[in-house]
Amino acid sequence: MAYICASCGKESKSLEKFVLCPYCGGRMMLKKRPNISREVSTD
Ligand SMILES: [Zn+2]
């Protein structure tokens, strides 16, 4: 599962139980979601 740091925006995966950014040390990690294009309608 991939996470994205809310502080620096870097992506890191294979994190331990605690979520911590290896780049900036931020603890605000967001779960990276795959692009869901089903709801998107291009009119
Ligand atoms: Zn970071």
mmCIF file of the protein (N, C-alpha, C, O) and its ligand, coordinates in Angstrom:
data_MODEL
# 
_entry.id   MODEL 
# 
loop_
_entity.id 
_entity.type 
_entity.pdbx_number_of_molecules 
1 polymer     1 
2 non-polymer 1 
# 
_entity_poly.entity_id                      1 
_entity_poly.type                           'polypeptide(L)' 
_entity_poly.nstd_linkage                   no 
_entity_poly.nstd_monomer                   no 
_entity_poly.pdbx_seq_one_letter_code       MAYICASCGKESKSLEKFVLCPYCGGRMMLKKRPNISREVSTD 
_entity_poly.pdbx_seq_one_letter_code_can   MAYICASCGKESKSLEKFVLCPYCGGRMMLKKRPNISREVSTD 
_entity_poly.pdbx_strand_id                 A 
# 
loop_
_entity_poly_seq.entity_id 
_entity_poly_seq.num 
_entity_poly_seq.mon_id 
_entity_poly_seq.hetero 
1 1  MET n 
1 2  ALA n 
1 3  TYR n 
1 4  ILE n 
1 5  CYS n 
1 6  ALA n 
1 7  SER n 
1 8  CYS n 
1 9  GLY n 
1 10 LYS n 
1 11 GLU n 
1 12 SER n 
1 13 LYS n 
1 14 SER n 
1 15 LEU n 
1 16 GLU n 
1 17 LYS n 
1 18 PHE n 
1 19 VAL n 
1 20 LEU n 
1 21 CYS n 
1 22 PRO n 
1 23 TYR n 
1 24 CYS n 
1 25 GLY n 
1 26 GLY n 
1 27 ARG n 
1 28 MET n 
1 29 MET n 
1 30 LEU n 
1 31 LYS n 
1 32 LYS n 
1 33 ARG n 
1 34 PRO n 
1 35 ASN n 
1 36 ILE n 
1 37 SER n 
1 38 ARG n 
1 39 GLU n 
1 40 VAL n 
1 41 SER n 
1 42 THR n 
1 43 ASP n 
# 
loop_
_struct_asym.id 
_struct_asym.entity_id 
A 1 
B 2 
# 
loop_
_chem_comp.id 
_chem_comp.type 
_chem_comp.mon_nstd_flag 
ALA 'L-peptide linking' y 
ARG 'L-peptide linking' y 
ASN 'L-peptide linking' y 
ASP 'L-peptide linking' y 
CYS 'L-peptide linking' y 
GLU 'L-peptide linking' y 
GLY 'peptide linking'   y 
ILE 'L-peptide linking' y 
LEU 'L-peptide linking' y 
LYS 'L-peptide linking' y 
MET 'L-peptide linking' y 
PHE 'L-peptide linking' y 
PRO 'L-peptide linking' y 
SER 'L-peptide linking' y 
THR 'L-peptide linking' y 
TYR 'L-peptide linking' y 
VAL 'L-peptide linking' y 
ZN  non-polymer         . 
# 
_pdbx_entity_nonpoly.entity_id   2 
_pdbx_entity_nonpoly.name        ? 
_pdbx_entity_nonpoly.comp_id     ZN 
# 
_pdbx_nonpoly_scheme.asym_id         B 
_pdbx_nonpoly_scheme.entity_id       2 
_pdbx_nonpoly_scheme.mon_id          ZN 
_pdbx_nonpoly_scheme.ndb_seq_num     1 
_pdbx_nonpoly_scheme.pdb_seq_num     101 
_pdbx_nonpoly_scheme.auth_seq_num    101 
_pdbx_nonpoly_scheme.pdb_mon_id      ZN 
_pdbx_nonpoly_scheme.auth_mon_id     ZN 
_pdbx_nonpoly_scheme.pdb_strand_id   A 
_pdbx_nonpoly_scheme.pdb_ins_code    . 
# 
loop_
_atom_site.group_PDB 
_atom_site.id 
_atom_site.type_symbol 
_atom_site.label_atom_id 
_atom_site.label_alt_id 
_atom_site.label_comp_id 
_atom_site.label_asym_id 
_atom_site.label_entity_id 
_atom_site.label_seq_id 
_atom_site.pdbx_PDB_ins_code 
_atom_site.Cartn_x 
_atom_site.Cartn_y 
_atom_site.Cartn_z 
_atom_site.occupancy 
_atom_site.B_iso_or_equiv 
_atom_site.pdbx_formal_charge 
_atom_site.auth_seq_id 
_atom_site.auth_comp_id 
_atom_site.auth_asym_id 
_atom_site.auth_atom_id 
_atom_site.pdbx_PDB_model_num 
ATOM   1   N  N  . MET A 1 1  ? 0.846   -1.199 0.000   1.00 0.00 ? 1   MET A N  1 
ATOM   2   C  CA . MET A 1 1  ? 0.000   0.000  0.000   1.00 0.00 ? 1   MET A CA 1 
ATOM   3   C  C  . MET A 1 1  ? 0.875   1.240  0.000   1.00 0.00 ? 1   MET A C  1 
ATOM   4   O  O  . MET A 1 1  ? 1.856   1.330  0.738   1.00 0.00 ? 1   MET A O  1 
ATOM   5   N  N  . ALA A 1 2  ? 0.514   2.159  -0.812  1.00 0.00 ? 2   ALA A N  1 
ATOM   6   C  CA . ALA A 1 2  ? 1.340   3.351  -0.952  1.00 0.00 ? 2   ALA A CA 1 
ATOM   7   C  C  . ALA A 1 2  ? 0.738   4.511  -0.158  1.00 0.00 ? 2   ALA A C  1 
ATOM   8   O  O  . ALA A 1 2  ? -0.478  4.649  -0.023  1.00 0.00 ? 2   ALA A O  1 
ATOM   9   N  N  . TYR A 1 3  ? 1.625   5.313  0.346   1.00 0.00 ? 3   TYR A N  1 
ATOM   10  C  CA . TYR A 1 3  ? 1.192   6.495  1.091   1.00 0.00 ? 3   TYR A CA 1 
ATOM   11  C  C  . TYR A 1 3  ? 1.853   7.720  0.503   1.00 0.00 ? 3   TYR A C  1 
ATOM   12  O  O  . TYR A 1 3  ? 2.945   7.661  -0.062  1.00 0.00 ? 3   TYR A O  1 
ATOM   13  N  N  . ILE A 1 4  ? 1.156   8.834  0.654   1.00 0.00 ? 4   ILE A N  1 
ATOM   14  C  CA . ILE A 1 4  ? 1.724   10.093 0.185   1.00 0.00 ? 4   ILE A CA 1 
ATOM   15  C  C  . ILE A 1 4  ? 1.801   11.052 1.359   1.00 0.00 ? 4   ILE A C  1 
ATOM   16  O  O  . ILE A 1 4  ? 0.835   11.231 2.102   1.00 0.00 ? 4   ILE A O  1 
ATOM   17  N  N  . CYS A 1 5  ? 2.955   11.658 1.511   1.00 0.00 ? 5   CYS A N  1 
ATOM   18  C  CA . CYS A 1 5  ? 3.143   12.581 2.620   1.00 0.00 ? 5   CYS A CA 1 
ATOM   19  C  C  . CYS A 1 5  ? 2.367   13.864 2.358   1.00 0.00 ? 5   CYS A C  1 
ATOM   20  O  O  . CYS A 1 5  ? 2.413   14.424 1.263   1.00 0.00 ? 5   CYS A O  1 
ATOM   21  N  N  . ALA A 1 6  ? 1.663   14.312 3.370   1.00 0.00 ? 6   ALA A N  1 
ATOM   22  C  CA . ALA A 1 6  ? 0.868   15.522 3.210   1.00 0.00 ? 6   ALA A CA 1 
ATOM   23  C  C  . ALA A 1 6  ? 1.745   16.756 3.314   1.00 0.00 ? 6   ALA A C  1 
ATOM   24  O  O  . ALA A 1 6  ? 1.323   17.855 2.955   1.00 0.00 ? 6   ALA A O  1 
ATOM   25  N  N  . SER A 1 7  ? 2.956   16.581 3.801   1.00 0.00 ? 7   SER A N  1 
ATOM   26  C  CA . SER A 1 7  ? 3.842   17.725 3.974   1.00 0.00 ? 7   SER A CA 1 
ATOM   27  C  C  . SER A 1 7  ? 4.693   17.965 2.736   1.00 0.00 ? 7   SER A C  1 
ATOM   28  O  O  . SER A 1 7  ? 4.726   19.074 2.202   1.00 0.00 ? 7   SER A O  1 
ATOM   29  N  N  . CYS A 1 8  ? 5.380   16.923 2.283   1.00 0.00 ? 8   CYS A N  1 
ATOM   30  C  CA . CYS A 1 8  ? 6.299   17.097 1.164   1.00 0.00 ? 8   CYS A CA 1 
ATOM   31  C  C  . CYS A 1 8  ? 5.757   16.485 -0.114  1.00 0.00 ? 8   CYS A C  1 
ATOM   32  O  O  . CYS A 1 8  ? 6.267   16.751 -1.203  1.00 0.00 ? 8   CYS A O  1 
ATOM   33  N  N  . GLY A 1 9  ? 4.732   15.672 0.018   1.00 0.00 ? 9   GLY A N  1 
ATOM   34  C  CA . GLY A 1 9  ? 4.113   15.117 -1.171  1.00 0.00 ? 9   GLY A CA 1 
ATOM   35  C  C  . GLY A 1 9  ? 4.853   13.933 -1.746  1.00 0.00 ? 9   GLY A C  1 
ATOM   36  O  O  . GLY A 1 9  ? 4.517   13.439 -2.823  1.00 0.00 ? 9   GLY A O  1 
ATOM   37  N  N  . LYS A 1 10 ? 5.864   13.478 -1.023  1.00 0.00 ? 10  LYS A N  1 
ATOM   38  C  CA . LYS A 1 10 ? 6.615   12.323 -1.513  1.00 0.00 ? 10  LYS A CA 1 
ATOM   39  C  C  . LYS A 1 10 ? 5.821   11.054 -1.271  1.00 0.00 ? 10  LYS A C  1 
ATOM   40  O  O  . LYS A 1 10 ? 5.012   10.954 -0.348  1.00 0.00 ? 10  LYS A O  1 
ATOM   41  N  N  . GLU A 1 11 ? 6.081   10.110 -2.120  1.00 0.00 ? 11  GLU A N  1 
ATOM   42  C  CA . GLU A 1 11 ? 5.371   8.843  -1.997  1.00 0.00 ? 11  GLU A CA 1 
ATOM   43  C  C  . GLU A 1 11 ? 6.292   7.804  -1.397  1.00 0.00 ? 11  GLU A C  1 
ATOM   44  O  O  . GLU A 1 11 ? 7.462   7.700  -1.767  1.00 0.00 ? 11  GLU A O  1 
ATOM   45  N  N  . SER A 1 12 ? 5.759   7.046  -0.479  1.00 0.00 ? 12  SER A N  1 
ATOM   46  C  CA . SER A 1 12 ? 6.538   5.973  0.114   1.00 0.00 ? 12  SER A CA 1 
ATOM   47  C  C  . SER A 1 12 ? 5.641   4.778  0.338   1.00 0.00 ? 12  SER A C  1 
ATOM   48  O  O  . SER A 1 12 ? 4.453   4.912  0.631   1.00 0.00 ? 12  SER A O  1 
ATOM   49  N  N  . LYS A 1 13 ? 6.217   3.638  0.196   1.00 0.00 ? 13  LYS A N  1 
ATOM   50  C  CA . LYS A 1 13 ? 5.426   2.437  0.360   1.00 0.00 ? 13  LYS A CA 1 
ATOM   51  C  C  . LYS A 1 13 ? 6.133   1.511  1.334   1.00 0.00 ? 13  LYS A C  1 
ATOM   52  O  O  . LYS A 1 13 ? 7.261   1.759  1.761   1.00 0.00 ? 13  LYS A O  1 
ATOM   53  N  N  . SER A 1 14 ? 5.448   0.455  1.665   1.00 0.00 ? 14  SER A N  1 
ATOM   54  C  CA . SER A 1 14 ? 5.960   -0.531 2.607   1.00 0.00 ? 14  SER A CA 1 
ATOM   55  C  C  . SER A 1 14 ? 6.345   0.138  3.916   1.00 0.00 ? 14  SER A C  1 
ATOM   56  O  O  . SER A 1 14 ? 7.474   0.017  4.391   1.00 0.00 ? 14  SER A O  1 
ATOM   57  N  N  . LEU A 1 15 ? 5.386   0.842  4.481   1.00 0.00 ? 15  LEU A N  1 
ATOM   58  C  CA . LEU A 1 15 ? 5.627   1.489  5.761   1.00 0.00 ? 15  LEU A CA 1 
ATOM   59  C  C  . LEU A 1 15 ? 5.330   0.516  6.894   1.00 0.00 ? 15  LEU A C  1 
ATOM   60  O  O  . LEU A 1 15 ? 4.636   -0.486 6.724   1.00 0.00 ? 15  LEU A O  1 
ATOM   61  N  N  . GLU A 1 16 ? 5.862   0.840  8.015   1.00 0.00 ? 16  GLU A N  1 
ATOM   62  C  CA . GLU A 1 16 ? 5.605   0.001  9.184   1.00 0.00 ? 16  GLU A CA 1 
ATOM   63  C  C  . GLU A 1 16 ? 4.233   0.333  9.757   1.00 0.00 ? 16  GLU A C  1 
ATOM   64  O  O  . GLU A 1 16 ? 3.427   1.007  9.116   1.00 0.00 ? 16  GLU A O  1 
ATOM   65  N  N  . LYS A 1 17 ? 3.985   -0.135 10.939  1.00 0.00 ? 17  LYS A N  1 
ATOM   66  C  CA . LYS A 1 17 ? 2.680   0.112  11.564  1.00 0.00 ? 17  LYS A CA 1 
ATOM   67  C  C  . LYS A 1 17 ? 2.447   1.601  11.760  1.00 0.00 ? 17  LYS A C  1 
ATOM   68  O  O  . LYS A 1 17 ? 1.371   2.126  11.473  1.00 0.00 ? 17  LYS A O  1 
ATOM   69  N  N  . PHE A 1 18 ? 3.460   2.253  12.245  1.00 0.00 ? 18  PHE A N  1 
ATOM   70  C  CA . PHE A 1 18 ? 3.349   3.703  12.389  1.00 0.00 ? 18  PHE A CA 1 
ATOM   71  C  C  . PHE A 1 18 ? 3.657   4.354  11.053  1.00 0.00 ? 18  PHE A C  1 
ATOM   72  O  O  . PHE A 1 18 ? 4.553   3.934  10.321  1.00 0.00 ? 18  PHE A O  1 
ATOM   73  N  N  . VAL A 1 19 ? 2.901   5.374  10.764  1.00 0.00 ? 19  VAL A N  1 
ATOM   74  C  CA . VAL A 1 19 ? 3.067   6.047  9.485   1.00 0.00 ? 19  VAL A CA 1 
ATOM   75  C  C  . VAL A 1 19 ? 3.972   7.254  9.672   1.00 0.00 ? 19  VAL A C  1 
ATOM   76  O  O  . VAL A 1 19 ? 3.667   8.185  10.417  1.00 0.00 ? 19  VAL A O  1 
ATOM   77  N  N  . LEU A 1 20 ? 5.078   7.203  8.981   1.00 0.00 ? 20  LEU A N  1 
ATOM   78  C  CA . LEU A 1 20 ? 6.042   8.287  9.122   1.00 0.00 ? 20  LEU A CA 1 
ATOM   79  C  C  . LEU A 1 20 ? 6.732   8.496  7.779   1.00 0.00 ? 20  LEU A C  1 
ATOM   80  O  O  . LEU A 1 20 ? 7.172   7.547  7.130   1.00 0.00 ? 20  LEU A O  1 
ATOM   81  N  N  . CYS A 1 21 ? 6.814   9.745  7.387   1.00 0.00 ? 21  CYS A N  1 
ATOM   82  C  CA . CYS A 1 21 ? 7.459   10.042 6.116   1.00 0.00 ? 21  CYS A CA 1 
ATOM   83  C  C  . CYS A 1 21 ? 8.962   9.883  6.265   1.00 0.00 ? 21  CYS A C  1 
ATOM   84  O  O  . CYS A 1 21 ? 9.557   10.497 7.150   1.00 0.00 ? 21  CYS A O  1 
ATOM   85  N  N  . PRO A 1 22 ? 9.588   9.075  5.422   1.00 0.00 ? 22  PRO A N  1 
ATOM   86  C  CA . PRO A 1 22 ? 11.029  8.862  5.490   1.00 0.00 ? 22  PRO A CA 1 
ATOM   87  C  C  . PRO A 1 22 ? 11.812  10.042 4.942   1.00 0.00 ? 22  PRO A C  1 
ATOM   88  O  O  . PRO A 1 22 ? 13.031  10.097 5.100   1.00 0.00 ? 22  PRO A O  1 
ATOM   89  N  N  . TYR A 1 23 ? 11.145  10.974 4.310   1.00 0.00 ? 23  TYR A N  1 
ATOM   90  C  CA . TYR A 1 23 ? 11.839  12.096 3.690   1.00 0.00 ? 23  TYR A CA 1 
ATOM   91  C  C  . TYR A 1 23 ? 11.889  13.298 4.612   1.00 0.00 ? 23  TYR A C  1 
ATOM   92  O  O  . TYR A 1 23 ? 12.952  13.873 4.848   1.00 0.00 ? 23  TYR A O  1 
ATOM   93  N  N  . CYS A 1 24 ? 10.719  13.674 5.134   1.00 0.00 ? 24  CYS A N  1 
ATOM   94  C  CA . CYS A 1 24 ? 10.667  14.874 5.963   1.00 0.00 ? 24  CYS A CA 1 
ATOM   95  C  C  . CYS A 1 24 ? 10.287  14.548 7.405   1.00 0.00 ? 24  CYS A C  1 
ATOM   96  O  O  . CYS A 1 24 ? 10.327  15.416 8.276   1.00 0.00 ? 24  CYS A O  1 
ATOM   97  N  N  . GLY A 1 25 ? 9.920   13.297 7.648   1.00 0.00 ? 25  GLY A N  1 
ATOM   98  C  CA . GLY A 1 25 ? 9.578   12.915 9.005   1.00 0.00 ? 25  GLY A CA 1 
ATOM   99  C  C  . GLY A 1 25 ? 8.167   13.289 9.383   1.00 0.00 ? 25  GLY A C  1 
ATOM   100 O  O  . GLY A 1 25 ? 7.785   13.190 10.548  1.00 0.00 ? 25  GLY A O  1 
ATOM   101 N  N  . GLY A 1 26 ? 7.386   13.720 8.403   1.00 0.00 ? 26  GLY A N  1 
ATOM   102 C  CA . GLY A 1 26 ? 6.006   14.104 8.682   1.00 0.00 ? 26  GLY A CA 1 
ATOM   103 C  C  . GLY A 1 26 ? 5.174   12.891 9.039   1.00 0.00 ? 26  GLY A C  1 
ATOM   104 O  O  . GLY A 1 26 ? 5.440   11.777 8.588   1.00 0.00 ? 26  GLY A O  1 
ATOM   105 N  N  . ARG A 1 27 ? 4.194   13.118 9.832   1.00 0.00 ? 27  ARG A N  1 
ATOM   106 C  CA . ARG A 1 27 ? 3.320   12.012 10.240  1.00 0.00 ? 27  ARG A CA 1 
ATOM   107 C  C  . ARG A 1 27 ? 1.986   12.055 9.517   1.00 0.00 ? 27  ARG A C  1 
ATOM   108 O  O  . ARG A 1 27 ? 1.138   11.185 9.717   1.00 0.00 ? 27  ARG A O  1 
ATOM   109 N  N  . MET A 1 28 ? 1.802   13.047 8.693   1.00 0.00 ? 28  MET A N  1 
ATOM   110 C  CA . MET A 1 28 ? 0.552   13.142 7.949   1.00 0.00 ? 28  MET A CA 1 
ATOM   111 C  C  . MET A 1 28 ? 0.715   12.411 6.622   1.00 0.00 ? 28  MET A C  1 
ATOM   112 O  O  . MET A 1 28 ? 1.134   12.984 5.616   1.00 0.00 ? 28  MET A O  1 
ATOM   113 N  N  . MET A 1 29 ? 0.372   11.144 6.653   1.00 0.00 ? 29  MET A N  1 
ATOM   114 C  CA . MET A 1 29 ? 0.492   10.357 5.448   1.00 0.00 ? 29  MET A CA 1 
ATOM   115 C  C  . MET A 1 29 ? -0.890  10.022 4.930   1.00 0.00 ? 29  MET A C  1 
ATOM   116 O  O  . MET A 1 29 ? -1.757  9.560  5.672   1.00 0.00 ? 29  MET A O  1 
ATOM   117 N  N  . LEU A 1 30 ? -1.076  10.259 3.668   1.00 0.00 ? 30  LEU A N  1 
ATOM   118 C  CA . LEU A 1 30 ? -2.361  9.987  3.055   1.00 0.00 ? 30  LEU A CA 1 
ATOM   119 C  C  . LEU A 1 30 ? -2.270  8.719  2.230   1.00 0.00 ? 30  LEU A C  1 
ATOM   120 O  O  . LEU A 1 30 ? -1.283  8.476  1.536   1.00 0.00 ? 30  LEU A O  1 
ATOM   121 N  N  . LYS A 1 31 ? -3.301  7.933  2.318   1.00 0.00 ? 31  LYS A N  1 
ATOM   122 C  CA . LYS A 1 31 ? -3.333  6.734  1.510   1.00 0.00 ? 31  LYS A CA 1 
ATOM   123 C  C  . LYS A 1 31 ? -3.487  7.105  0.046   1.00 0.00 ? 31  LYS A C  1 
ATOM   124 O  O  . LYS A 1 31 ? -4.374  7.865  -0.345  1.00 0.00 ? 31  LYS A O  1 
ATOM   125 N  N  . LYS A 1 32 ? -2.612  6.554  -0.726  1.00 0.00 ? 32  LYS A N  1 
ATOM   126 C  CA . LYS A 1 32 ? -2.684  6.833  -2.143  1.00 0.00 ? 32  LYS A CA 1 
ATOM   127 C  C  . LYS A 1 32 ? -3.798  6.009  -2.765  1.00 0.00 ? 32  LYS A C  1 
ATOM   128 O  O  . LYS A 1 32 ? -3.862  4.788  -2.623  1.00 0.00 ? 32  LYS A O  1 
ATOM   129 N  N  . ARG A 1 33 ? -4.669  6.722  -3.458  1.00 0.00 ? 33  ARG A N  1 
ATOM   130 C  CA . ARG A 1 33 ? -5.776  6.030  -4.096  1.00 0.00 ? 33  ARG A CA 1 
ATOM   131 C  C  . ARG A 1 33 ? -5.524  5.918  -5.592  1.00 0.00 ? 33  ARG A C  1 
ATOM   132 O  O  . ARG A 1 33 ? -4.980  6.827  -6.218  1.00 0.00 ? 33  ARG A O  1 
ATOM   133 N  N  . PRO A 1 34 ? -5.920  4.817  -6.134  1.00 0.00 ? 34  PRO A N  1 
ATOM   134 C  CA . PRO A 1 34 ? -5.844  4.705  -7.593  1.00 0.00 ? 34  PRO A CA 1 
ATOM   135 C  C  . PRO A 1 34 ? -6.844  5.640  -8.235  1.00 0.00 ? 34  PRO A C  1 
ATOM   136 O  O  . PRO A 1 34 ? -7.899  5.921  -7.667  1.00 0.00 ? 34  PRO A O  1 
ATOM   137 N  N  . ASN A 1 35 ? -6.517  6.111  -9.396  1.00 0.00 ? 35  ASN A N  1 
ATOM   138 C  CA . ASN A 1 35 ? -7.398  7.062  -10.073 1.00 0.00 ? 35  ASN A CA 1 
ATOM   139 C  C  . ASN A 1 35 ? -8.719  6.391  -10.440 1.00 0.00 ? 35  ASN A C  1 
ATOM   140 O  O  . ASN A 1 35 ? -8.775  5.440  -11.220 1.00 0.00 ? 35  ASN A O  1 
ATOM   141 N  N  . ILE A 1 36 ? -9.759  6.924  -9.852  1.00 0.00 ? 36  ILE A N  1 
ATOM   142 C  CA . ILE A 1 36 ? -11.082 6.387  -10.148 1.00 0.00 ? 36  ILE A CA 1 
ATOM   143 C  C  . ILE A 1 36 ? -11.727 7.277  -11.209 1.00 0.00 ? 36  ILE A C  1 
ATOM   144 O  O  . ILE A 1 36 ? -12.125 8.410  -10.938 1.00 0.00 ? 36  ILE A O  1 
ATOM   145 N  N  . SER A 1 37 ? -11.815 6.752  -12.388 1.00 0.00 ? 37  SER A N  1 
ATOM   146 C  CA . SER A 1 37 ? -12.312 7.552  -13.507 1.00 0.00 ? 37  SER A CA 1 
ATOM   147 C  C  . SER A 1 37 ? -13.740 7.170  -13.869 1.00 0.00 ? 37  SER A C  1 
ATOM   148 O  O  . SER A 1 37 ? -14.269 7.584  -14.901 1.00 0.00 ? 37  SER A O  1 
ATOM   149 N  N  . ARG A 1 38 ? -14.351 6.375  -13.005 1.00 0.00 ? 38  ARG A N  1 
ATOM   150 C  CA . ARG A 1 38 ? -15.712 5.958  -13.333 1.00 0.00 ? 38  ARG A CA 1 
ATOM   151 C  C  . ARG A 1 38 ? -16.696 7.100  -13.131 1.00 0.00 ? 38  ARG A C  1 
ATOM   152 O  O  . ARG A 1 38 ? -17.610 7.308  -13.928 1.00 0.00 ? 38  ARG A O  1 
ATOM   153 N  N  . GLU A 1 39 ? -16.481 7.844  -12.026 1.00 0.00 ? 39  GLU A N  1 
ATOM   154 C  CA . GLU A 1 39 ? -17.418 8.902  -11.706 1.00 0.00 ? 39  GLU A CA 1 
ATOM   155 C  C  . GLU A 1 39 ? -17.206 10.130 -12.580 1.00 0.00 ? 39  GLU A C  1 
ATOM   156 O  O  . GLU A 1 39 ? -18.050 11.023 -12.642 1.00 0.00 ? 39  GLU A O  1 
ATOM   157 N  N  . VAL A 1 40 ? -16.084 10.153 -13.240 1.00 0.00 ? 40  VAL A N  1 
ATOM   158 C  CA . VAL A 1 40 ? -15.773 11.341 -14.029 1.00 0.00 ? 40  VAL A CA 1 
ATOM   159 C  C  . VAL A 1 40 ? -16.464 11.267 -15.381 1.00 0.00 ? 40  VAL A C  1 
ATOM   160 O  O  . VAL A 1 40 ? -16.320 10.299 -16.128 1.00 0.00 ? 40  VAL A O  1 
ATOM   161 N  N  . SER A 1 41 ? -17.197 12.290 -15.663 1.00 0.00 ? 41  SER A N  1 
ATOM   162 C  CA . SER A 1 41 ? -17.849 12.359 -16.969 1.00 0.00 ? 41  SER A CA 1 
ATOM   163 C  C  . SER A 1 41 ? -17.369 13.610 -17.694 1.00 0.00 ? 41  SER A C  1 
ATOM   164 O  O  . SER A 1 41 ? -17.486 14.727 -17.190 1.00 0.00 ? 41  SER A O  1 
ATOM   165 N  N  . THR A 1 42 ? -16.848 13.404 -18.840 1.00 0.00 ? 42  THR A N  1 
ATOM   166 C  CA . THR A 1 42 ? -16.337 14.536 -19.624 1.00 0.00 ? 42  THR A CA 1 
ATOM   167 C  C  . THR A 1 42 ? -17.390 14.993 -20.607 1.00 0.00 ? 42  THR A C  1 
ATOM   168 O  O  . THR A 1 42 ? -17.571 14.398 -21.670 1.00 0.00 ? 42  THR A O  1 
ATOM   169 N  N  . ASP A 1 43 ? -18.068 16.037 -20.247 1.00 0.00 ? 43  ASP A N  1 
ATOM   170 C  CA . ASP A 1 43 ? -19.094 16.559 -21.144 1.00 0.00 ? 43  ASP A CA 1 
ATOM   171 C  C  . ASP A 1 43 ? -18.458 17.512 -22.149 1.00 0.00 ? 43  ASP A C  1 
ATOM   172 O  O  . ASP A 1 43 ? -19.153 18.065 -23.001 1.00 0.00 ? 43  ASP A O  1 
HETATM 173 ZN ZN . ZN  B 2 .  ? 7.265   14.068 3.850   1.00 0.00 2 101 ZN  A ZN 1 
# 
